[in-house]
Amino acid sequence: MTVRLGKNSLLLQRTLSPEEYTRYEQLIEERRSHGYYQRLVIDDAAGKRLETPGTHPCVGVLATLDRYGFPCDLRGRSVLDIGCNAGFYSFIAKLRGARSVLGLDHQPHYVDQGLLMKEILGLDVELRQGDQDSLPPDARYDVVLNTGVVYHLQNPMEFLTKVARLTGELMYLESEMLTDPKYSEYAWFIEGKYGEDPSNWWIYGPLCLERMARAAGFRRVEFQGFVWKPRRGTRTPEGFLRQGPGAFLCWK
Ligand SMILES: C[S@@+](CC[C@H](N)C(=O)[O-])C[C@H]1O[C@@H](n2cnc3c(N)ncnc32)[C@H](O)[C@@H]1O
């Protein structure tokens, strides 16, 4: 493998030449105009660092997700990473032994960022523009990674139903969730912004999303817990009570 997962970064097993390093720095910079979400940190064998300026601390979050059910052993599996962004979880799937990995994102600029990361890392994953509708109806993936997407959709049941059809074995589902147990059975539709992001449409109580995943076609759905919870009373810039991400394992 050309890369290892380090404590704080992806560790390239070779040293980048000064020319390569400068070129990659420039290419990362050129892709900044649409904004980065994932912060990928790549250290080469000489300790030189390349870093995308996203807000999502990928490697740091992975250690936490692992404690909440993120698949650690993907040996021999085919993996679909839906909403792959700059490809971090696709790369992790490959490093964890996946036979094949397809990362799909409907935003071309994120795919472009991902393709650059793929080139730097030299990992054999396929990243392309697309969504749940761009795959043939008989396409099946042993494992689907579905992180940070369902709260960005206006029609989550339609999406989950299509993704359930694409899943052969297991889906790892992560979403922004309502943290107050009083609202576990409910979902909140946001018209406007939450966390300064107008693409946040729904936030689900754990029991609500568990039921949705079952109705979408998963036989067994288990809430793994809140990945983290905000301090009590923390508010978004809009004045809403800040909620927190939670994770599920969904079996076909
Ligand atoms: C909050 S980011 C999460 C990215 C990544 N999965 C993660 O957890 O770091 C949501 C991503 O999903 C993509 N996305 C949203 N809906 C999608 C869909 N229906 N099909 C493919 N990509 C989608 C967005 O373009 C964005 O890159």
The ligand as an SDF file (V2000), in Angstrom:
LIG
                    3D

 27 29  0  0  0  0  0  0  0  0999 V2000
  -21.5940   17.1170    4.9090 C   0  0  0  0  0  0  0  0  0  0  0  0
  -20.8360   16.4400    3.4840 S   0  0  0  0  0  0  0  0  0  0  0  0
  -20.3340   14.8550    4.1180 C   0  0  0  0  0  0  0  0  0  0  0  0
  -19.2060   14.3120    3.3080 C   0  0  0  0  0  0  0  0  0  0  0  0
  -18.6470   12.9580    3.7780 C   0  0  0  0  0  0  0  0  0  0  0  0
  -19.5710   11.8830    3.5700 N   0  0  0  0  0  0  0  0  0  0  0  0
  -18.2270   13.0500    5.2170 C   0  0  0  0  0  0  0  0  0  0  0  0
  -18.9040   12.5000    6.1010 O   0  0  0  0  0  0  0  0  0  0  0  0
  -17.2010   13.6920    5.4740 O   0  0  0  0  0  0  0  0  0  0  0  0
  -22.1920   15.9640    2.4260 C   0  0  0  0  0  0  0  0  0  0  0  0
  -21.7210   15.5450    1.0530 C   0  0  0  0  0  0  0  0  0  0  0  0
  -22.7510   14.8340    0.4060 O   0  0  0  0  0  0  0  0  0  0  0  0
  -22.8840   15.2910   -0.9350 C   0  0  0  0  0  0  0  0  0  0  0  0
  -24.2660   14.9140   -1.2900 N   0  0  0  0  0  0  0  0  0  0  0  0
  -25.4200   15.3810   -0.7670 C   0  0  0  0  0  0  0  0  0  0  0  0
  -26.4700   14.7180   -1.2810 N   0  0  0  0  0  0  0  0  0  0  0  0
  -25.9710   13.8100   -2.1670 C   0  0  0  0  0  0  0  0  0  0  0  0
  -26.5440   12.8090   -2.9920 C   0  0  0  0  0  0  0  0  0  0  0  0
  -27.8610   12.6240   -3.0520 N   0  0  0  0  0  0  0  0  0  0  0  0
  -25.7460   12.0490   -3.7550 N   0  0  0  0  0  0  0  0  0  0  0  0
  -24.3900   12.2320   -3.7110 C   0  0  0  0  0  0  0  0  0  0  0  0
  -23.7920   13.1650   -2.9470 N   0  0  0  0  0  0  0  0  0  0  0  0
  -24.5640   13.9330   -2.1710 C   0  0  0  0  0  0  0  0  0  0  0  0
  -22.5290   16.7550   -0.8620 C   0  0  0  0  0  0  0  0  0  0  0  0
  -22.1360   17.2760   -2.1090 O   0  0  0  0  0  0  0  0  0  0  0  0
  -21.3870   16.7290    0.1450 C   0  0  0  0  0  0  0  0  0  0  0  0
  -20.1500   16.4820   -0.4580 O   0  0  0  0  0  0  0  0  0  0  0  0
  1  2  1  0
  2  3  1  0
  2 10  1  0
  3  4  1  0
  4  5  1  0
  5  6  1  0
  5  7  1  0
  7  8  2  0
  7  9  1  0
 10 11  1  0
 11 12  1  0
 11 26  1  0
 12 13  1  0
 13 14  1  0
 13 24  1  0
 14 15  1  0
 14 23  1  0
 15 16  2  0
 16 17  1  0
 17 18  1  0
 17 23  2  0
 18 19  1  0
 18 20  2  0
 20 21  1  0
 21 22  2  0
 22 23  1  0
 24 25  1  0
 24 26  1  0
 26 27  1  0
M  CHG  2   2   1   9  -1
M  END
$$$$
